[in-house]
Amino acid sequence: KCLQIINFYYSRHSQSEKSSYIVSTATASMSGVKARKYVLRSMFHGAPKKEDFEIAEEELPPLQDGEVLFEAEWWTVDPYMRLVAVVGETMTGGQVARVIQSKNKDYEVGMLAIASFGWRTHTVIDPAKDTASGLVATPVAKLDPTVFSDDISSSTALGILGMTGATAYFGFQRLCQPKEGETLVVTGAAGAVGSAVGQIAKLRGCRVVGF
């Protein structure tokens, strides 16, 4: 199932044709929205504790021309965050978010996208400028609604159908060019990419040794 999904997804996106998006075109009210965000209060040692974070509120301004208001549906929690998190700032991280207001013709209400908005409920951004208030440059990528459905959760865009899956799929399939019956040794096999590589390799008929 895993291999079927990623084969389908990456074969579709290797084509030049663009997918059509069928979403609601209801007029947004453009009223202000309060965003809630996790701000890092102190650098954690060992497992993160509740006291290391503060939930703060931020009043978002009305949209300007070209801007979009996104509402978070899924966030990432990854080991790398420990290295890049900054005390006093919103916790970093990837996010699948849905457009709930828009003054940008390319982003209609209801559309899903993925971006590094961090741990926050709502974000206002002009995707053409690739920046958001208080964030580093963060390109926004639309999700294909013909791929993500009730059968395939949009959360997979942050995992097996996102950067994790792409790294595993192309690194193993294209670079290693595996053959059935070969033995594959995976270091970091318990990690996100390593565990995906191990599953793909077994589906390809390889003997997998992970540690």
C-alpha positions as CSV (number, residue, x, y, z in Angstrom):
1,K,0.0,0.0,0.0
2,C,2.8,2.4,1.0
3,L,4.7,1.8,-2.3
4,Q,1.5,2.1,-4.4
5,I,0.7,5.4,-2.8
6,I,4.2,7.0,-3.3
7,N,4.5,5.5,-6.8
8,F,1.2,7.1,-7.7
9,Y,2.0,10.4,-6.1
10,Y,5.5,11.0,-7.5
11,S,4.6,9.6,-11.0
12,R,1.7,12.2,-11.1
13,H,4.0,15.0,-10.1
14,S,6.7,14.1,-12.5
15,Q,4.3,15.1,-15.3
16,S,4.1,18.6,-16.7
17,E,0.4,18.9,-16.6
18,K,-1.2,20.9,-13.8
19,S,-4.0,19.6,-11.6
20,S,-7.3,21.5,-11.5
21,Y,-8.5,22.6,-8.1
22,I,-12.2,22.3,-7.3
23,V,-12.8,24.3,-4.1
24,S,-15.4,26.6,-2.5
25,T,-15.3,30.2,-3.8
26,A,-17.3,31.6,-1.0
27,T,-16.5,35.3,-0.3
28,A,-14.3,35.7,2.9
29,S,-15.4,38.2,5.5
30,M,-11.8,39.4,5.9
31,S,-12.4,40.0,9.6
32,G,-9.6,39.9,12.1
33,V,-8.7,36.5,13.5
34,K,-6.8,35.7,16.7
35,A,-3.9,33.2,16.2
36,R,-2.7,31.0,19.0
37,K,1.0,30.0,18.9
38,Y,3.4,28.0,21.0
39,V,6.3,30.3,22.0
40,L,9.5,28.6,23.4
41,R,10.0,30.0,26.9
42,S,13.2,28.1,27.8
43,M,15.4,25.6,25.9
44,F,14.5,22.1,27.1
45,H,16.9,19.4,28.1
46,G,15.8,15.9,27.6
47,A,12.1,15.5,27.0
48,P,10.2,18.8,26.5
49,K,8.1,19.9,29.4
50,K,4.9,22.0,29.5
51,E,6.7,24.7,31.3
52,D,9.1,25.1,28.4
53,F,6.3,26.6,26.3
54,E,3.8,29.5,26.5
55,I,0.6,29.7,24.4
56,A,0.3,33.3,23.2
57,E,-2.4,35.0,21.2
58,E,-1.8,37.3,18.2
59,E,-4.4,39.5,16.6
60,L,-4.0,39.1,12.8
61,P,-4.7,42.2,10.7
62,P,-7.2,42.3,7.8
63,L,-5.9,40.9,4.6
64,Q,-4.1,43.1,2.0
65,D,-4.2,42.4,-1.7
66,G,-2.3,39.2,-2.5
67,E,-2.5,37.8,1.1
68,V,-4.0,34.6,2.3
69,L,-5.2,33.5,5.8
70,F,-4.3,29.8,6.5
71,E,-5.7,27.7,9.3
72,A,-3.5,24.8,10.6
73,E,-4.7,21.2,10.3
74,W,-1.5,19.3,11.0
75,W,1.9,20.3,12.5
76,T,5.2,18.5,12.5
77,V,7.1,17.4,15.6
78,D,10.7,16.5,14.6
79,P,14.0,15.9,16.3
80,Y,15.7,18.8,14.3
81,M,13.6,21.4,16.1
82,R,15.8,21.0,19.2
83,L,18.7,22.5,17.2
84,V,16.9,25.4,15.5
85,A,14.4,26.5,18.1
86,V,14.9,30.0,19.4
87,V,13.8,31.1,22.9
88,G,11.1,33.8,22.7
89,E,10.0,32.8,19.2
90,T,7.2,30.6,17.8
91,M,8.3,27.0,17.7
92,T,9.4,26.1,14.2
93,G,7.9,23.3,12.1
94,G,6.1,22.3,9.0
95,Q,2.3,22.5,8.6
96,V,-0.6,21.5,6.5
97,A,-3.0,24.4,6.4
98,R,-6.3,25.3,4.8
99,V,-7.2,28.6,3.2
100,I,-10.0,30.2,5.1
101,Q,-9.8,33.7,3.7
102,S,-8.1,35.0,0.6
103,K,-7.4,38.1,-1.4
104,N,-5.1,36.1,-3.8
105,K,-6.6,34.8,-7.0
106,D,-4.3,31.7,-6.9
107,Y,-5.4,30.6,-3.5
108,E,-9.2,29.9,-3.2
109,V,-11.0,29.2,0.1
110,G,-10.8,25.5,1.0
111,M,-7.5,24.9,-0.7
112,L,-4.8,23.0,1.2
113,A,-1.1,23.8,1.2
114,I,2.1,22.9,3.1
115,A,4.6,25.4,4.5
116,S,6.9,26.0,7.4
117,F,4.5,28.2,9.5
118,G,5.5,26.7,12.8
119,W,3.3,25.8,15.8
120,R,0.5,28.3,15.3
121,T,-3.2,28.0,14.5
122,H,-3.4,30.8,11.9
123,T,-1.0,32.5,9.5
124,V,-1.4,35.5,7.1
125,I,1.0,35.4,4.2
126,D,1.5,36.6,0.7
127,P,2.7,33.4,-1.1
128,A,4.3,35.4,-3.9
129,K,6.7,37.0,-1.4
130,D,7.3,33.8,0.4
131,T,7.5,35.4,3.8
132,A,5.3,35.6,6.8
133,S,5.3,37.9,9.9
134,G,7.9,36.7,12.3
135,L,9.0,33.8,10.1
136,V,11.9,33.0,7.9
137,A,11.4,32.7,4.2
138,T,8.8,29.9,3.8
139,P,7.6,28.9,0.3
140,V,4.0,27.7,0.2
141,A,3.2,24.5,-1.8
142,K,-0.3,23.7,-2.8
143,L,-1.6,20.1,-2.2
144,D,-3.2,18.2,-5.1
145,P,-6.8,17.5,-4.0
146,T,-7.0,14.5,-6.4
147,V,-4.3,12.8,-4.3
148,F,-5.3,13.8,-0.7
149,S,-8.8,12.6,0.1
150,D,-10.7,10.6,2.7
151,D,-8.6,7.6,1.8
152,I,-5.2,9.4,2.0
153,S,-5.0,11.9,4.8
154,S,-3.4,15.3,4.1
155,S,-1.2,14.6,7.2
156,T,0.9,12.3,4.9
157,A,2.1,15.5,3.1
158,L,4.3,16.0,6.2
159,G,5.5,12.4,6.1
160,I,5.5,9.6,3.5
161,L,4.1,11.9,0.8
162,G,6.3,14.8,1.8
163,M,10.0,15.5,2.3
164,T,10.4,12.3,4.3
165,G,8.9,10.1,1.6
166,A,10.6,11.9,-1.3
167,T,14.0,11.5,0.4
168,A,13.4,7.8,1.0
169,Y,11.9,7.1,-2.4
170,F,14.3,8.9,-4.7
171,G,17.4,8.2,-2.6
172,F,16.7,4.5,-2.6
173,Q,15.0,4.0,-6.0
174,R,17.0,6.3,-8.1
175,L,20.4,6.3,-6.5
176,C,20.6,2.8,-5.1
177,Q,18.7,1.2,-8.0
178,P,17.9,-1.9,-5.9
179,K,17.4,-5.4,-7.4
180,E,15.3,-8.2,-5.9
181,G,17.2,-10.4,-3.5
182,E,19.9,-7.9,-2.6
183,T,20.7,-7.0,1.0
184,L,20.1,-3.5,2.2
185,V,21.7,-2.1,5.4
186,V,19.8,0.9,6.8
187,T,21.5,3.1,9.5
188,G,19.0,5.2,11.4
189,A,16.3,2.7,10.6
190,A,14.1,3.9,13.4
191,G,14.0,7.4,11.9
192,A,11.4,8.8,9.6
193,V,13.4,8.4,6.4
194,G,15.1,5.1,7.4
195,S,11.9,3.4,8.3
196,A,10.4,4.4,5.0
197,V,13.4,3.1,3.1
198,G,13.2,-0.2,4.9
199,Q,9.6,-0.7,4.0
200,I,10.1,0.2,0.3
201,A,13.1,-2.1,0.2
202,K,11.1,-5.1,1.5
203,L,8.3,-4.4,-1.0
204,R,11.0,-4.5,-3.7
205,G,12.1,-7.9,-2.5
206,C,15.2,-6.9,-0.7
207,R,16.6,-8.4,2.6
208,V,16.7,-5.5,5.0
209,V,19.0,-5.1,8.0
210,G,18.3,-2.0,10.1
211,F,20.0,-0.5,13.1
